[in-house]
């Protein structure tokens, strides 16, 4: 009876050895497939991350350009406002000086100024002519 027990033990040992080899091979194949899948996913994620970075950079650059444009436009508007204020101040000063000059130079010059102003205004209108009692045509 010893003979069959030894033979069975050898068969069991061979079977166990064969199962271990088969399991090791399957384990290696599974690990290789898992590693391949991990590398594939990593490449995909890296690609997705790069696309996302590019999109974010493009959007950020666009927003920065838009804000810079707004700032430039505001600066230009403020510059034009300042120029208009300077012109308005100049005109106001000139008018004040003209009024002061007219008041101090006497009534005759003021009357002459008014007549010349009316004459100039009416000359801009087609057919606009007036006769004043002073016989000056306007």
C-alpha positions in Angstrom: 0.0 0.0 0.0 2.8 2.3 0.4 3.3 2.3 -3.3 0.0 4.0 -4.1 0.4 6.5 -1.4 3.8 7.6 -2.7 2.4 7.7 -6.2 -0.5 9.8 -5.1 1.8 12.1 -3.2 4.0 12.6 -6.3 0.9 13.2 -8.4 -0.4 15.7 -5.8 3.0 17.4 -5.7 3.1 17.5 -9.5 -0.4 18.9 -9.7 0.4 21.5 -7.1 3.5 22.5 -8.9 1.6 22.6 -12.2 -1.1 24.8 -10.6 1.5 27.1 -9.1 3.2 27.5 -12.5 -0.1 28.1 -14.2 -1.2 30.5 -11.5 2.1 32.3 -11.7 1.8 32.6 -15.5 -1.8 33.9 -15.2 -0.7 36.3 -12.5 2.1 37.6 -14.8 -0.3 38.0 -17.7 -2.9 39.8 -15.5 -0.2 42.1 -14.0 1.1 42.8 -17.5 -2.4 43.7 -18.8 -3.0 45.8 -15.7 0.3 47.6 -16.2 -0.5 48.2 -19.9 -3.9 49.5 -19.0 -2.4 51.8 -16.3 0.1 53.2 -18.8 -2.7 53.7 -21.4 -4.8 55.5 -18.8 -1.9 57.6 -17.7 -1.2 58.7 -21.3 -4.9 59.5 -21.7 -5.0 61.5 -18.5 -1.8 63.3 -19.3 -3.2 64.2 -22.7 -6.5 65.3 -21.1 -4.5 67.4 -18.5 -2.5 69.0 -21.3 -5.6 69.9 -23.2 -7.2 71.3 -20.1 -4.1 73.4 -19.4 -4.1 74.7 -22.9 -7.8 75.6 -22.7 -7.3 77.3 -19.4 -4.3 79.2 -20.6 -6.1 80.3 -23.8 -9.2 81.5 -21.7 -6.9 83.3 -19.3 -5.0 85.0 -22.1 -8.3 86.0 -23.7 -9.6 87.5 -20.5 -6.4 89.3 -19.8 -6.5 90.8 -23.4 -10.1 91.8 -22.9 -9.4 93.5 -19.6 -6.3 95.3 -21.0 -8.5 96.5 -23.9 -11.1 97.8 -21.4 -8.3 99.6 -19.5 -6.9 101.2 -22.7 -10.3 102.3 -23.7 -11.0 103.9 -20.3 -7.7 105.6 -20.4 -8.4 107.0 -23.9 -11.9 108.2 -22.8 -10.4 109.9 -19.7 -7.7 111.5 -21.9 -10.4 112.8 -24.3 -12.5 114.1 -21.3 -9.5 115.9 -20.0 -8.8 117.5 -23.4 -12.5 118.6 -23.6 -12.3 120.1 -20.1 -9.2 122.0 -21.0 -10.9 123.3 -24.2 -14.0 124.2 -22.2 -11.9 126.1 -19.6 -10.1 127.9 -22.4 -13.4 128.9 -24.0 -14.9 130.0 -20.7 -11.8 132.1 -20.0 -11.9 133.7 -23.4 -15.6 134.5 -23.1 -15.0 136.1 -19.6 -12.2 138.2 -21.0 -14.3 139.3 -24.0 -17.2 140.2 -21.8 -14.9 142.1 -19.4 -13.3 143.9 -22.4 -16.8 144.8 -23.8 -18.0 146.2 -20.5 -14.9 148.3 -20.0 -14.7 149.7 -23.6 -18.0 151.4 -23.6 -21.4 151.0 -25.1 -20.5 151.9 -28.7 -18.1 148.9 -29.0 -20.7 146.6 -27.4 -23.3 147.8 -29.9 -20.9 147.3 -32.7 -20.0 143.8 -31.5 -23.7 142.8 -31.2 -24.4 144.1 -34.7 -21.4 142.3 -36.2 -22.5 139.1 -34.4 -26.0 139.3 -35.7 -24.7 140.1 -39.2 -22.4 137.1 -39.1 -25.2 134.8 -37.9 -27.7 135.9 -40.5 -25.1 135.7 -43.3 -25.0 131.9 -42.6 -28.8 131.7 -43.4 -29.8 131.9 -47.0 -31.6 135.1 -47.9 -31.2 136.4 -44.3 -31.0 140.2 -44.5 -32.1 142.8 -42.0 -31.9 146.6 -41.9 -31.4 148.3 -38.7 -32.3 151.9 -38.0 -28.6 152.6 -38.1 -28.7 151.7 -41.8 -26.4 148.8 -41.3 -27.4 145.8 -43.3 -27.5 142.4 -41.7 
